[in-house]
Amino acid sequence: MKIGIPASRGYAIGQAYIKKHEELKITDEPVEDVLVEKDRLKKAADVSKVQLEKIRKKALDSMGEEKAMVFDAHMMFFDDPEFIGAIEAEIENGRKNALKATDDVSRSFVAIFEAMEDEYMRERAADIKDVSKRLMNNLAGIEDSFNIEDTNTIVIANDLTPSDTAQLDRNKVIAFLTNIGGRTSHSAIMARTLEIPAVVGLNDITEVVKNGDILIVDGIEGTVIIDPDHDTVTKYVALQEAYNQEKEELKKLIDVKAATKSGKRIEVAGNIGKPEDVHKVLENGADGIGLFRTEFLYMDRDEMPTEEEQFESYKYVLERMEGKPVVIRTLDIGGDKQLPYLAMPNEMNPFLGYRAIRLCLDRTDLFKVQLRALLRASVFGNLKVMFPMVSSLDEFTKSKKLVDECTVELKNEGKEVSDSIEWGIMVEIPSAAVMADELAKHVDFFSIGTNDLIQYTLAADRMSEKVSYLYDPMHPAVLRLIKMTIDGAHSQGKWCGMCGEMAGDETAIPTLIEYGLDEFSMSASSVLRAKQIILEQE
């Protein structure tokens, strides 16, 4: 038996198909004719775009518009001066061959994104790896595709890129296993979208399994059984049938409002990063949106989004939620998230530096553009706004003063603004949790950002392999701060939600309910299971 990380729930019994991993031979051999090498790069990029268009069409059919849009972003890389321009500069200035230049630029970009704390941002590293791999394969003349002919196939690979996963035929592929990766890797997210079991982080699964081996994949426990005996197969067939029945039962909860057995109503909301994500939230029966990460409106572009662009994005989400609450987080840039058009200082520790609300209060010119867009959109739905990285009452007070300024400006311009917007803060810094009872006198709500709160409380970077074992959501100190925050909100009659990964952690939900948490916000795919757990609590 092999044990890895359960990345997508479910069971599968089938035969192994090992995806070959052909190593590229990259040399430091310099080029003599820079123009010829740049032309070679352009031709490889053009071929890559044609391939991606085909993959996008397949993804649209199998996974829907939302996931297919990933490949629109992939195609944009080939026209991005930050990416292709950087490769051309390496060819021109360093006289590097195109393969070496692409590899160097890719490694540099990937290192930056993989070091980021934000889950969505780390996923972009997978996009860069995928795009770079495709470009380098085309430069080297290597064909990289699946040739799966049999049904009940379990794909095994060192890793699967987003485009690899999009090409999986659900009529034939019933699960996949990888040597590397985690629950937040792109391949894991795609597996959950395709609703096929997956176990990742198996280290050497490509070496211990042979093509054609019979395997059992347990995507709940994260185990793989190689060449199982008859009794084991019988056991897992029964588990598989029970699981499929459970999935059908969960669909019955789409329109159910979650409440404990004692009658306490608890909201289960979804997290989104782009306006289009709203559809998945609605499909899964969420009560609202508990976190809209607005920084993604600012990314993959060469200039700040205008007030009108932001207004349209917020309006789109609010209208489609049809009166359900939508919590929008103001710009959270800095630390692990940088914008190419916004100059940022070089800091020894950017996570403790110039970021989020600190940056916005300094750059009120860009902050007011966002606030105006939010205020204008407020009349189209049930808007709640929260400020990130707040450590003191002063930061909230200054932010609200800017809100008041923008409100007056808009009304003088004859524009409508809702008078029922709620204004809250993210509680992700220990000082805010400790002062929750005082802060609650001034804010309308709290939303606990556990990703940063855990990291700051335990002084442990969860992305650092050497200290990741210290990153423990259930650490007594973390739990005490969470309880203090919830109690502080309730002491002033305010509500408290949670939008970090812990909100969707099945093992943590009962404890958080016991503490009195009012709202859980998570990825859309986790909503129905969370509802089920809540309904089972006393």
Phi, psi and omega per residue, in radians:
M1 nan 2.399 3.066
K2 -1.906 2.451 -3.134
I3 -2.059 2.241 3.117
G4 -2.350 -2.616 -3.114
I5 -1.842 2.102 3.103
P6 -1.183 2.062 -3.048
A7 -1.890 -0.448 3.118
S8 -2.608 2.210 -3.003
R9 -1.171 2.670 3.060
G10 2.248 3.048 3.137
Y11 -2.180 2.586 3.081
A12 -2.553 2.493 3.064
I13 -2.253 2.052 -3.084
G14 -2.918 -2.898 -3.091
Q15 -1.891 2.587 -3.038
A16 -1.353 2.436 2.989
Y17 -2.270 1.995 -3.091
I18 -1.631 2.086 3.097
K19 -1.360 2.121 -3.099
K20 -1.174 2.478 3.139
H21 -2.036 1.721 -3.098
E22 -1.548 2.097 -3.106
E23 -1.296 2.344 3.066
L24 -1.408 2.461 3.079
K25 -1.700 1.795 -3.099
I26 -1.854 2.187 -3.119
T27 -2.041 2.901 3.097
D28 -1.611 0.180 -3.062
E29 -1.026 2.095 -3.106
P30 -1.256 2.808 3.121
V31 -1.781 2.618 3.113
E32 -1.610 -0.681 -3.101
D33 -1.934 1.772 -3.091
V34 -1.100 -0.696 -3.107
L35 -1.118 -0.707 3.119
V36 -1.109 -0.720 -3.107
E37 -1.205 -0.656 3.094
K38 -1.183 -0.595 3.085
D39 -1.177 -0.674 3.098
R40 -1.086 -0.696 3.088
L41 -1.093 -0.768 -3.120
K42 -1.093 -0.744 -3.126
K43 -1.123 -0.716 3.123
A44 -1.142 -0.648 3.112
A45 -1.152 -0.712 3.128
D46 -1.113 -0.735 3.097
V47 -1.094 -0.727 -3.137
S48 -1.060 -0.720 -3.133
K49 -1.131 -0.688 3.106
V50 -1.104 -0.761 3.114
Q51 -1.067 -0.765 -3.103
L52 -1.159 -0.573 3.091
E53 -1.100 -0.695 3.105
K54 -1.161 -0.732 3.136
I55 -1.141 -0.681 3.126
R56 -1.045 -0.749 -3.140
K57 -1.093 -0.696 3.128
K58 -1.185 -0.722 3.127
A59 -1.116 -0.647 3.127
L60 -1.061 -0.721 -3.138
D61 -1.237 -0.683 -3.013
S62 -1.618 -0.487 -3.024
M63 -2.210 -0.163 3.104
G64 1.657 2.976 -3.040
E65 -1.050 -0.708 -3.058
E66 -1.019 -0.845 -3.119
K67 -1.330 -0.528 3.121
A68 -1.131 -0.477 -3.129
M69 -1.128 -0.353 3.062
V70 -0.957 -0.662 -3.050
F71 -1.434 -0.316 2.922
D72 -1.112 -0.760 3.115
A73 -1.112 -0.677 3.118
H74 -1.078 -0.743 -3.123
M75 -1.148 -0.568 -3.137
M76 -1.131 -0.457 3.123
F77 -1.011 -0.582 -3.045
F78 -1.346 -0.127 3.040
D79 -2.011 0.113 -3.061
D80 -1.520 2.028 3.131
P81 -1.078 -0.431 3.110
E82 -1.205 -0.497 -3.098
F83 -1.758 -1.186 -3.140
I84 -1.094 -0.674 3.119
G85 -1.078 -0.649 3.125
A86 -1.179 -0.658 3.121
I87 -1.170 -0.767 3.118
E88 -1.068 -0.659 3.124
A89 -1.143 -0.665 3.095
E90 -1.123 -0.672 3.117
I91 -1.157 -0.809 -3.044
E92 -1.274 -0.834 -3.046
N93 -1.448 -0.606 -3.108
G94 -1.775 -0.025 -3.096
R95 0.904 0.661 3.117
K96 -1.485 2.623 3.029
N97 -1.225 2.766 -3.016
A98 -1.052 -0.637 -3.130
L99 -1.141 -0.815 3.134
K100 -1.145 -0.732 -3.130
A101 -1.104 -0.752 3.132
T102 -1.123 -0.755 -3.136
D103 -1.091 -0.753 -3.126
D104 -1.137 -0.793 -3.140
V105 -1.146 -0.741 3.134
S106 -1.059 -0.831 -3.135
R107 -1.048 -0.685 3.134
S108 -1.116 -0.822 3.138
F109 -1.127 -0.777 -3.092
V110 -1.090 -0.738 3.137
A111 -1.032 -0.698 -3.136
I112 -1.128 -0.840 -3.063
F113 -1.291 -0.604 3.136
E114 -1.202 -0.381 3.132
A115 -1.439 -0.105 -3.081
M116 -1.349 2.574 -3.110
E117 -1.383 -0.608 -3.045
D118 -1.214 2.285 -3.080
E119 -1.039 -0.800 -3.129
Y120 -1.070 -0.681 -3.122
M121 -1.200 -0.669 3.114
R122 -1.102 -0.566 3.126
E123 -1.084 -0.500 -3.134
R124 -1.157 -0.411 3.053
A125 -1.083 -0.666 3.112
A126 -1.142 -0.649 3.092
D127 -1.073 -0.796 -3.113
I128 -1.138 -0.734 3.088
K129 -1.037 -0.763 -3.093
D130 -1.118 -0.878 -3.136
V131 -1.065 -0.776 -3.114
S132 -1.140 -0.728 3.130
K133 -1.069 -0.770 3.132
R134 -1.094 -0.801 -3.129
L135 -1.092 -0.757 -3.119
M136 -1.203 -0.658 3.077
N137 -1.083 -0.701 3.123
N138 -1.222 -0.590 3.050
L139 -1.145 -0.631 -3.097
A140 -1.566 -0.096 -3.136
G141 1.298 0.484 -3.136
I142 -1.729 2.235 3.078
E143 -1.519 2.236 -3.068
D144 -2.178 1.580 -3.098
S145 -2.564 2.886 3.105
F146 -1.603 2.488 3.003
N147 -2.242 1.197 -3.095
I148 -1.656 2.134 -3.094
E149 -1.908 -0.452 -3.039
D150 -1.667 2.597 3.010
T151 -1.365 2.988 -3.124
N152 0.942 0.757 -3.123
T153 -1.690 2.364 3.048
I154 -1.911 1.975 -3.090
V155 -1.412 2.337 -3.140
I156 -2.161 2.271 -3.099
A157 -2.634 2.850 3.025
N158 -1.097 -0.784 3.041
D159 -2.764 2.806 3.067
L160 -2.130 2.236 3.102
T161 -1.410 2.925 3.074
P162 -0.968 -0.710 -3.123
S163 -1.253 -0.539 3.019
D164 -1.046 -0.853 -3.068
T165 -1.143 -0.658 -3.132
A166 -1.143 -0.433 -3.120
Q167 -1.501 -0.099 3.138
L168 -1.152 2.294 3.119
D169 -1.564 1.952 -3.080
R170 -1.143 -0.290 3.077
N171 -1.321 -0.291 -3.104
K172 -2.080 -0.691 -3.072
V173 -1.599 2.168 -3.087
I174 -1.937 -0.139 3.119
A175 -3.009 2.893 2.957
F176 -2.548 2.739 -3.097
L177 -2.315 2.454 3.095
T178 -2.347 2.714 3.093
N179 -1.208 -0.680 -3.034
I180 -2.089 3.125 3.092
G181 1.856 2.956 3.126
G182 -2.505 -3.035 -3.077
R183 -1.122 -0.452 -3.101
T184 -1.719 0.093 3.114
S185 -1.207 2.724 -3.098
H186 -1.018 -0.730 -3.102
S187 -1.095 -0.662 3.120
A188 -1.158 -0.726 3.138
I189 -1.134 -0.735 3.112
M190 -1.114 -0.683 3.140
A191 -1.068 -0.709 3.121
R192 -1.177 -0.590 3.084
T193 -1.173 -0.752 3.119
L194 -1.295 -0.241 -3.116
E195 1.036 0.803 3.005
I196 -2.095 2.539 -3.126
P197 -1.104 2.563 3.089
A198 -2.633 2.452 3.014
V199 -2.212 2.242 -3.096
V200 -2.108 3.067 3.115
G201 1.130 0.610 -3.100
L202 -1.533 -0.033 3.040
N203 1.230 -1.043 -3.032
D204 -2.362 0.508 -3.076
I205 -1.072 -0.537 3.130
T206 -1.205 -0.317 -3.115
E207 -1.672 -0.521 -3.059
V208 -1.619 -0.187 3.126
V209 -1.950 2.512 3.093
K210 -1.933 2.694 3.060
N211 -0.946 2.309 3.091
G212 1.611 -0.207 3.086
D213 -1.039 2.490 3.044
I214 -1.457 2.281 -3.084
L215 -2.265 2.633 2.927
I216 -2.011 2.225 3.104
V217 -1.912 2.151 3.080
D218 -1.914 1.706 -3.092
G219 -1.389 -0.003 3.101
I220 -1.647 -0.795 3.130
E221 -1.595 -0.286 -3.127
G222 1.402 0.606 -3.112
T223 -2.076 2.710 3.082
V224 -2.295 2.224 3.111
I225 -1.907 2.182 -3.096
I226 -1.722 2.296 -3.117
D227 0.817 1.120 -3.102
P228 -1.233 2.687 3.082
D229 -1.434 3.058 -3.028
H230 -1.050 -0.759 -3.105
D231 -1.109 -0.678 3.141
T232 -1.167 -0.721 3.105
V233 -1.066 -0.792 3.137
T234 -1.025 -0.736 3.134
K235 -1.069 -0.769 -3.077
Y236 -1.349 -0.461 3.020
V237 -1.087 -0.728 3.115
A238 -1.134 -0.741 3.118
L239 -1.102 -0.680 -3.141
Q240 -1.111 -0.767 3.132
E241 -1.124 -0.720 3.132
A242 -1.144 -0.684 -3.138
Y243 -1.151 -0.767 3.134
N244 -1.089 -0.640 3.094
Q245 -1.151 -0.695 3.126
E246 -1.098 -0.697 3.129
K247 -1.066 -0.717 3.109
E248 -1.142 -0.669 3.120
E249 -1.133 -0.675 -3.131
L250 -1.059 -0.600 -3.125
K251 -1.076 -0.409 3.117
K252 -1.221 -0.248 -3.102
L253 -1.586 -0.005 -3.080
I254 -0.948 -0.759 -3.100
D255 -1.737 0.130 -3.114
V256 -1.515 2.380 3.041
K257 -1.529 2.161 -3.051
A258 -1.264 2.326 3.068
A259 -2.664 2.619 3.096
T260 -1.286 2.981 -3.131
K261 -1.097 -0.478 3.128
S262 -1.418 -0.077 3.059
G263 1.756 0.037 3.126
K264 -1.259 2.093 -3.140
R265 -1.375 2.273 3.140
I266 -2.239 2.266 3.136
E267 -1.463 2.401 3.066
V268 -2.066 1.950 -3.054
A269 -1.995 2.997 -3.139
G270 -2.006 2.645 3.031
N271 -1.671 2.430 3.063
I272 -2.328 2.727 3.103
G273 -2.045 -0.379 3.136
K274 -2.349 2.674 -3.130
P275 -0.943 -0.651 -3.096
E276 -1.125 -0.390 -3.116
D277 -1.120 -0.255 -3.092
V278 -1.044 -0.544 -3.080
H279 -1.140 -0.690 3.140
K280 -1.180 -0.620 3.103
V281 -1.075 -0.766 -3.136
L282 -1.210 -0.693 -3.139
E283 -1.055 -0.541 -3.092
N284 -1.645 0.165 3.023
G285 1.269 0.506 3.115
A286 -1.207 2.643 3.138
D287 -1.365 -0.241 -3.112
G288 3.015 -2.896 3.050
I289 -1.995 2.118 -3.099
G290 -1.675 -0.178 3.097
L291 -2.788 1.996 2.967
F292 -1.922 1.921 -3.107
R293 -1.409 1.750 -3.006
T294 -1.309 -0.250 -3.097
E295 -1.073 -0.357 -3.114
F296 -1.297 -0.234 3.007
L297 -1.296 -0.345 -3.070
Y298 -1.651 -0.157 -3.010
M299 -1.712 2.918 3.129
D300 0.987 0.715 3.111
R301 -2.673 2.941 -3.048
D302 -1.778 -0.056 -3.136
E303 -2.659 2.879 -3.129
M304 -1.061 2.479 3.028
P305 -1.157 2.479 -3.129
T306 -1.314 2.923 3.066
E307 -1.024 -0.713 -3.108
E308 -1.151 -0.729 3.117
E309 -1.086 -0.784 3.132
Q310 -1.146 -0.753 3.125
F311 -0.967 -0.807 -3.120
E312 -1.105 -0.672 3.135
S313 -1.148 -0.823 -3.130
Y314 -1.152 -0.721 3.127
K315 -1.072 -0.747 -3.135
Y316 -0.979 -0.834 -3.109
V317 -1.199 -0.820 -3.111
L318 -1.048 -0.736 -3.130
E319 -1.146 -0.715 -3.095
R320 -1.282 -0.380 3.086
M321 -1.424 -0.162 2.994
E322 0.825 0.927 3.056
G323 1.602 -0.178 3.062
K324 -1.258 2.632 -3.094
P325 -1.108 2.420 3.083
V326 -2.226 1.961 3.135
V327 -1.693 2.005 -3.124
I328 -1.875 2.211 3.095
R329 -1.561 2.276 3.097
T330 -1.203 2.971 -2.977
L331 -0.846 2.156 3.126
D332 -2.075 1.255 -3.133
I333 -1.885 2.679 -3.092
G334 1.901 3.034 -3.101
G335 1.170 -1.802 -3.126
D336 -1.679 -0.007 -3.072
K337 -2.176 2.034 -3.113
Q338 -2.075 2.637 3.067
L339 -2.023 2.354 -3.074
P340 -1.105 -0.439 -3.081
Y341 -1.732 0.091 -3.130
L342 -2.111 1.932 -3.118
A343 -1.167 2.263 -3.134
M344 -2.182 2.560 3.130
P345 -1.258 2.620 3.010
N346 -1.414 2.094 -3.059
E347 -2.109 2.606 3.103
M348 -1.127 -0.666 3.129
N349 -2.418 1.491 -3.051
P350 -1.099 -0.392 3.121
F351 -1.198 -0.378 3.116
L352 -1.897 0.292 -3.010
G353 -2.029 -2.334 -2.980
Y354 -1.454 1.616 -3.080
R355 -2.702 2.905 3.014
A356 0.881 -2.191 -3.044
I357 -1.162 -0.467 3.122
R358 -1.141 -0.754 3.101
L359 -1.157 -0.789 -3.074
C360 -1.105 -0.677 3.127
L361 -1.255 -0.373 3.064
D362 -1.477 -0.718 3.130
R363 -1.791 1.190 -3.087
T364 -1.123 -0.360 3.114
D365 -1.070 -0.779 3.139
L366 -1.419 -0.545 -3.140
F367 -1.139 -0.747 -3.093
K368 -1.160 -0.530 3.074
V369 -1.075 -0.781 3.128
Q370 -1.180 -0.763 -3.133
L371 -1.066 -0.723 3.107
R372 -1.086 -0.739 3.130
A373 -1.109 -0.727 3.120
L374 -1.124 -0.795 -3.125
L375 -1.095 -0.709 3.115
R376 -1.145 -0.666 -3.107
A377 -1.299 -0.313 -3.008
S378 -1.030 -0.441 -3.095
V379 -1.346 -0.094 -3.083
F380 -1.762 0.121 3.129
G381 3.093 -2.864 -3.073
N382 -1.705 1.466 -3.012
L383 -1.586 2.363 2.979
K384 -2.273 2.382 -3.082
V385 -2.121 2.402 3.083
M386 -2.263 2.547 3.136
F387 -1.720 2.318 -3.100
P388 -1.543 2.717 2.975
M389 1.109 0.546 3.130
V390 -1.368 2.254 -3.130
S391 -2.028 -0.176 -3.096
S392 -2.649 2.826 3.100
L393 -1.105 -0.596 -3.102
D394 -1.001 -0.711 -3.135
E395 -1.139 -0.697 3.119
F396 -1.177 -0.754 -3.126
T397 -1.068 -0.765 3.116
K398 -1.124 -0.671 3.123
S399 -1.127 -0.768 3.140
K400 -1.144 -0.559 3.096
K401 -1.108 -0.701 3.090
L402 -1.168 -0.655 3.075
V403 -1.033 -0.794 -3.139
D404 -1.090 -0.707 3.108
E405 -1.066 -0.786 -3.119
C406 -1.159 -0.639 3.127
T407 -1.092 -0.789 3.119
V408 -1.088 -0.788 3.136
E409 -0.991 -0.849 -3.077
L410 -1.142 -0.730 3.130
K411 -1.150 -0.612 3.072
N412 -1.155 -0.464 3.110
E413 -1.508 -0.007 3.126
G414 1.453 0.301 -3.124
K415 -1.705 2.516 -3.126
E416 -1.382 2.538 3.044
V417 -2.414 2.314 3.126
S418 -1.175 2.531 3.095
D419 -1.749 0.221 -3.108
S420 -2.072 0.323 3.101
I421 -1.194 2.387 3.018
E422 -1.690 2.456 -3.118
W423 -2.101 2.102 -3.097
G424 -2.315 -2.998 3.125
I425 -2.357 2.682 2.947
M426 -1.395 2.269 3.030
V427 -1.749 1.716 -3.099
E428 -2.354 -0.010 3.072
I429 -1.992 2.312 -3.097
P430 -0.895 -0.624 -3.123
S431 -1.067 -0.617 3.125
A432 -1.213 -0.652 3.111
A433 -1.154 -0.738 -3.121
V434 -1.141 -0.596 -3.113
M435 -1.719 0.320 -3.029
A436 -0.987 -0.690 -3.097
D437 -1.122 -0.590 3.113
E438 -1.358 -0.764 -3.137
L439 -1.080 -0.603 -3.100
A440 -1.108 -0.318 3.105
K441 -1.247 -0.314 -3.010
H442 -2.028 -0.435 -3.103
V443 -1.710 2.909 3.100
D444 -1.607 -0.409 -3.138
F445 -2.894 2.884 3.010
F446 -2.059 2.598 2.916
S447 -2.313 2.085 -3.056
I448 -1.439 2.095 3.079
G449 -1.658 1.582 -2.988
T450 -1.188 -0.482 -3.103
N451 -0.975 -0.884 3.135
D452 -1.372 -0.650 -3.108
L453 -1.020 -0.758 3.129
I454 -1.135 -0.782 -3.093
Q455 -1.084 -0.786 -3.119
Y456 -1.258 -0.634 -3.115
T457 -1.193 -0.722 -3.056
L458 -1.719 0.019 -3.106
A459 0.868 0.807 -3.082
A460 -2.322 2.062 3.081
D461 -1.384 1.990 -3.065
R462 -1.197 -0.251 3.104
M463 -1.553 -0.073 3.114
S464 -1.624 2.040 -3.091
E465 -1.016 -0.582 -3.054
K466 -1.248 -0.477 -3.109
V467 -2.144 0.108 -3.084
S468 -1.079 -0.407 3.124
Y469 -1.130 -0.357 3.130
L470 -1.407 -0.295 -3.090
Y471 -1.364 1.650 -3.000
D472 -2.225 1.860 -3.142
P473 -1.025 -0.463 -3.085
M474 -1.703 0.263 3.082
H475 -1.070 2.391 -3.106
P476 -0.924 -0.637 -3.133
A477 -1.182 -0.697 3.111
V478 -1.144 -0.803 -3.136
L479 -1.082 -0.654 3.136
R480 -1.128 -0.730 3.123
L481 -1.149 -0.663 3.098
I482 -1.099 -0.796 -3.141
K483 -1.105 -0.722 3.117
M484 -1.056 -0.692 -3.120
T485 -1.165 -0.822 3.135
I486 -1.081 -0.821 -3.140
D487 -1.105 -0.678 3.129
G488 -1.087 -0.734 3.103
A489 -1.109 -0.839 -3.082
H490 -1.155 -0.489 -3.136
S491 -1.115 -0.386 -3.141
Q492 -1.985 0.261 3.105
G493 1.266 0.407 3.138
K494 -1.811 2.776 3.131
W495 -1.681 2.754 -3.107
C496 -2.335 2.220 3.092
G497 -2.030 -3.132 3.089
M498 -2.506 2.302 -3.096
C499 -2.168 0.074 3.075
G500 -1.392 3.062 -3.093
E501 -1.023 -0.483 -3.112
M502 -1.063 -0.480 -3.113
A503 -1.095 -0.501 3.140
G504 -1.747 0.127 -3.136
D505 -1.396 1.966 -3.051
E506 -1.024 -0.545 -3.126
T507 -1.345 -0.398 -3.089
A508 -1.591 -0.418 -3.037
I509 -0.963 -0.806 3.138
P510 -1.031 -0.712 3.124
T511 -1.125 -0.742 -3.123
L512 -1.156 -0.593 3.068
I513 -1.155 -0.755 3.116
E514 -1.039 -0.616 3.137
Y515 -1.303 -0.274 3.100
G516 1.744 0.286 3.136
L517 -1.036 2.333 -3.041
D518 -1.577 -0.527 -3.047
E519 -2.481 2.356 3.070
F520 -2.001 2.214 3.107
S521 -2.139 2.310 -2.965
M522 -2.664 -3.125 3.063
S523 -1.108 2.560 -3.048
A524 -0.989 -0.615 -3.086
S525 -1.179 -0.273 -3.112
S526 -1.664 -0.132 -2.989
V527 -1.064 -0.848 -3.049
L528 -1.151 -0.711 3.111
R529 -1.131 -0.681 3.108
A530 -1.105 -0.713 3.087
K531 -1.025 -0.761 -3.121
Q532 -1.064 -0.763 -3.138
I533 -1.112 -0.745 3.135
I534 -1.075 -0.758 -3.129
L535 -1.101 -0.405 -3.123
E536 -1.493 -0.206 -3.076
Q537 -1.459 2.611 3.132
E538 -1.251 nan nan
